[in-house]
Amino acid sequence: MDERDPLIKPGRPRLQVYYALVLLLRDAVNLGWSRGAEEYRKRTVQWISRDTFKRRYYEAKAEKSPLERIIDEIRQWELKT
């Protein structure tokens, strides 16, 4: 039986992306997926595909800011009392 380390994930390493820039290009500048990825490449000189740009945007949107987490905790606490 082949025992593998569960912490080591096979495949390519995950590309580090600036979430703030992805959010800025998509929400504030209102660019689409392809043009957003193209503008990201121009600003960072780092290759990123349209699909990676899209996935990272959805990941950034899914993450909550620390303030949003505190507000959610307060709401949960108010519901319990």
Rosetta blueprint (number, residue, H / E / L):
1 M L
2 D L
3 E L
4 R L
5 D L
6 P L
7 L L
8 I L
9 K L
10 P L
11 G L
12 R L
13 P L
14 R L
15 L L
16 Q L
17 V L
18 Y L
19 Y H
20 A H
21 L H
22 V H
23 L H
24 L H
25 L H
26 R H
27 D H
28 A H
29 V L
30 N L
31 L L
32 G L
33 W H
34 S H
35 R H
36 G H
37 A H
38 E H
39 E H
40 Y H
41 R H
42 K H
43 R H
44 T H
45 V L
46 Q L
47 W L
48 I L
49 S L
50 R H
51 D H
52 T H
53 F H
54 K H
55 R H
56 R H
57 Y H
58 Y H
59 E H
60 A H
61 K H
62 A H
63 E L
64 K L
65 S L
66 P H
67 L H
68 E H
69 R H
70 I H
71 I H
72 D H
73 E H
74 I H
75 R H
76 Q H
77 W H
78 E H
79 L H
80 K H
81 T L
